[in-house]
Amino acid sequence: MSKKNVGARIRSLREEQELSLEQLAERSGLEPDFIARMEASQDPPSLGPLVKAARGLGVRLGTFLDDHVSRDPLIVRFAERQAGLNMHRGQDSPVALRFFPLGVGKTDRHMEPFFIQVLPESAKDRHLSNHEGEEFIVVVSGEIEIRYGQETHRLKSGDSIYYNSAVPHHVGAVGGEAAQIYAVLYIPE
């Protein structure tokens, strides 16, 4: 995986397409100031804004994560798994979610599979986010709480949930302990 961070990739793609911040804002539904902060930051925002930025740029979410090398079938060995994104709940806050992309290298994919460490920080800011598509989550260890619209669901090891990600939602750890999940995101083109 390239050392270039997500914000730098977004800026690079925007500049390659000769789009101003205002034009990308119009296409994505994000504010120009937010896009500028996202491009300048070493830390990516939550998935919702990333999905909107990808939509506005006409690329899939994985474009921000991989080096565009196609392999089929793609096998990711546990020992070779690499962290791709660390998401923070706010500026200058500790890491809340650590994403390990499992589709890097398969450029013709239609899903974004991840192994995710859901850290205790994730429970502190329960801001709901949404984006187009669907998500499927399987809890590997620990316990997570998913706020989905007005509902709240707790899932333990072995439990799964499949939902429409256009509905505002939040995934967080429960009880001050980290959890581990596998998540597959489908984002329609």
N, C-alpha and C positions, 0 to 999 in steps of 0.2 A: 504494500500500500504506500502510496506517495506520502511524503512528509507534509505536503501542502494541507493546511487546515481547511475546514469546511467553508469558513467565511472567505478565504482567499479563492477557493474554487468558485464560489458564487460570484464574486467580483470578476474573476477571469472569464467565466461564461457570459456574464452581462456585458463585459467590454468586447468580447469576441462578437457578440450579436449587435454591438454598437447601440446598446440601450442605455438611456439615462436612468438615474434612480427613480425619477418620476414615471418613466415609461414602465419600468418593472413594477413599480407600485400599482399602477393602473391595471397591469396584467395579473398581478398576484393578489391584490386586495390588501397588501401590507402598506404601512406608511413609509414614505421615503426615508424619514429619520431612523425608523426601525431597521430598514434594509441597510442603511449606512453603518449602524451599530453592529448589525449581524456580520457584515463584511469585515469590519475592523476587529471583531472579537476573536480571541483564540478559542472560545467556548461556544459551541453551537446552541441555538435556542431549542425549544421543545419541538417535537415532531410536527405539530400543526403548522408553524411558520415555515419549517423546512419543506413540507409538502407544498405549501402555497408558492414558495420561491421556485421549487422545481417546476410546478405547473406554469408559472409565469415565464420561465426560461424555456419551456417546452422540452424538458428532460425528465427522466425518471429519478426518483429519490436516490437510488444507488449511484448515480453519476457523481454525487458529492463524496462518495465513499471509496470508489475503486479506480483502478487504472485502465479500465476499458480493455481488458484482455479476456477473450471468450474461451471458456473451457466447457466441455460437455462429455461425460458427466462431471460435475464439480464435486469433489470430495474435500471436506475440511476436517483434518485430523485434530483431535482434542488438543494435542501438544502444540499444534501450529496455529491455533486460534489466536487472533490478535484483536485487541481493543480498537474500536474505530471511532466511537463518540463517547464523550463524557458530558452528560447533561446536568446542568446546575439549575436549581429552582429560582435563583436570582443572582444578580451580579454580585461577585465576591462571596458567594455562599459555597459550602462544600459540595462535592459531587453527589447527586441524588440518584442518577441512573448511569450505569456503565454498559454501553452497547458493544457487542462483539458481532459484527456482520458475518453472516454465514453464506452470503451469495456473491461475495467479491470475486470477480473473475468471470462470471457468467453474465455477459452483457445483454443477452436476449431474454432475461428473466421478466416475469410479470408479477412476482411476489418479492417481498423483502424479508428474508428470514434473519432472525437475531437470537443470540443468547444474551440475556440481560441480567446484570446484577442490580437488584433493586435495593438500594442502600437506605439506612434509617433516615437520612436527610429527606428522602422522598415523601415522608409523612408530614413534614413541617408545613409545606405550602401546598394546599389542596386545590390549587387553581385548576379548573376544568379547561381542557383544550379539545379541539375537534379538527378533523380534516376529512377529505373525501376518502371513501374506501371502506375496508373491513379489516378487523384484527382478530387473530386467533391466538390465545395465550394458554400455555400449559405450565403449571407451577411445578418446579423440580424440587425445590427445598424452601423451607420457611413458610411464611403466610403473607398474603398480599390482600389489600383492600382495593376494590375497584368501585369508584363512584361513576355511575352511568346515568346521566340525566338526574332524575330525582331519587334513583335507587342506589343502595350501597350493598355490595356483595363481598364476602370474605371467602378466599380460596386458600386451600392448603395443598401440600404436596400431592400430586396426582390429579388434582382438579383442573378443569379447563373452562374457558369461556370464549365465545365467538360472538362478536358484536359489530354493529354498524358504527364506524368511527366518525361519522358525521354528527352523531349524538355527542354532546359534550361529556368528556370522561376524564378520569384521573386514575393512575395506577401508583400505589404506594405500599411500602413495607408496613407491617403491623408489629406493635410491641417493641419498637426500638431494635429489632433484629433484622439483619439483611435477609433477603430472599433471592432466589434464582428462578428465572423463567425462560422459556422459549417462546418467542412471539413471531408470528408471520403476519406481515402487513400486505394487503392487496390494495393498490391504488390504481383506479381505472385510468386509462389513457384518454 
